Amino acid sequence: MPTLARFTFAAVLLMYFWASAMTKLGDGIFGLFSPSVGAYAQIFPQKAEAVLYDTSQFSIFEKLVILAGTWAEFILPFLLVIGLFTRLAALGMIGFVAVQSLTDIHGHHADAATIGTWFDRASDSLIMDQRAFWMFVLLVLVLRGAGPISVDRFIGIDRPKTG
């Protein structure tokens, strides 16, 4: 089950998160350390608009949050796919998806159709419906670990229970 969960994450979400992270990189070789204006607009949309996208108006804390969020979008999915520190990476991704969802709802003012509802006849809302499945896959990894085909198992972090 955990290997299937990791495969599902890789097949469905790896490129989604990496493509999103790529939009946050600044120019040139040091873009990983200097996020783009788009990163500010995606992570702190209301503040970015209020300061007319002048990134010098952001605090050091906000800049660190943006940098950490950008790195997390690359690092955590990679760790999940190879199965290294899987439980911790999956827990980090759960937090990331929760913050992402709250930012979409409150920061980007997602409309009711985008947010959706559970227990209705529609299963296509981008936030409530899709992200519930994302969270389920991630919870499997938190609770069960990476599975037998993983770096965690190879280096002895996540050994199967015996007896």
DASULNOR-V641542 format. One record per residue. RES is the residue in three letters. SS is DSSP state (helix for helix, strand for strand, loop for the rest). Layout:
BEGIN
res=<RES & RES>
ss=<SS & SS>
END
This chain:
BEGIN
res=<MET & PRO & THR & LEU & ALA & ARG & PHE & THR & PHE & ALA & ALA & VAL & LEU & LEU & MET & TYR & PHE & TRP & ALA & SER & ALA & MET & THR & LYS & LEU & GLY & ASP & GLY & ILE & PHE & GLY & LEU & PHE & SER & PRO & SER & VAL & GLY & ALA & TYR & ALA & GLN & ILE & PHE & PRO & GLN & LYS & ALA & GLU & ALA & VAL & LEU & TYR & ASP & THR & SER & GLN & PHE & SER & ILE & PHE & GLU & LYS & LEU & VAL & ILE & LEU & ALA & GLY & THR & TRP & ALA & GLU & PHE & ILE & LEU & PRO & PHE & LEU & LEU & VAL & ILE & GLY & LEU & PHE & THR & ARG & LEU & ALA & ALA & LEU & GLY & MET & ILE & GLY & PHE & VAL & ALA & VAL & GLN & SER & LEU & THR & ASP & ILE & HIS & GLY & HIS & HIS & ALA & ASP & ALA & ALA & THR & ILE & GLY & THR & TRP & PHE & ASP & ARG & ALA & SER & ASP & SER & LEU & ILE & MET & ASP & GLN & ARG & ALA & PHE & TRP & MET & PHE & VAL & LEU & LEU & VAL & LEU & VAL & LEU & ARG & GLY & ALA & GLY & PRO & ILE & SER & VAL & ASP & ARG & PHE & ILE & GLY & ILE & ASP & ARG & PRO & LYS & THR & GLY>
ss=<loop & helix & helix & helix & helix & helix & helix & helix & helix & helix & helix & helix & helix & helix & helix & helix & helix & helix & helix & helix & helix & helix & loop & loop & loop & loop & loop & loop & loop & loop & loop & loop & loop & loop & loop & loop & helix & helix & helix & helix & helix & helix & helix & loop & helix & helix & helix & helix & helix & helix & loop & loop & loop & loop & helix & helix & helix & loop & loop & helix & helix & helix & helix & helix & helix & helix & helix & helix & helix & helix & helix & helix & helix & helix & helix & helix & helix & helix & helix & helix & helix & helix & loop & loop & loop & helix & helix & helix & helix & helix & helix & helix & helix & helix & helix & helix & helix & helix & helix & helix & helix & helix & helix & helix & helix & helix & helix & loop & loop & loop & loop & helix & helix & helix & helix & loop & loop & loop & loop & loop & loop & loop & loop & loop & loop & loop & loop & helix & helix & helix & helix & helix & helix & helix & helix & helix & helix & helix & helix & helix & helix & helix & helix & helix & loop & loop & loop & loop & loop & loop & helix & helix & helix & helix & helix & loop & loop & loop & loop & loop & loop & loop & loop>
END
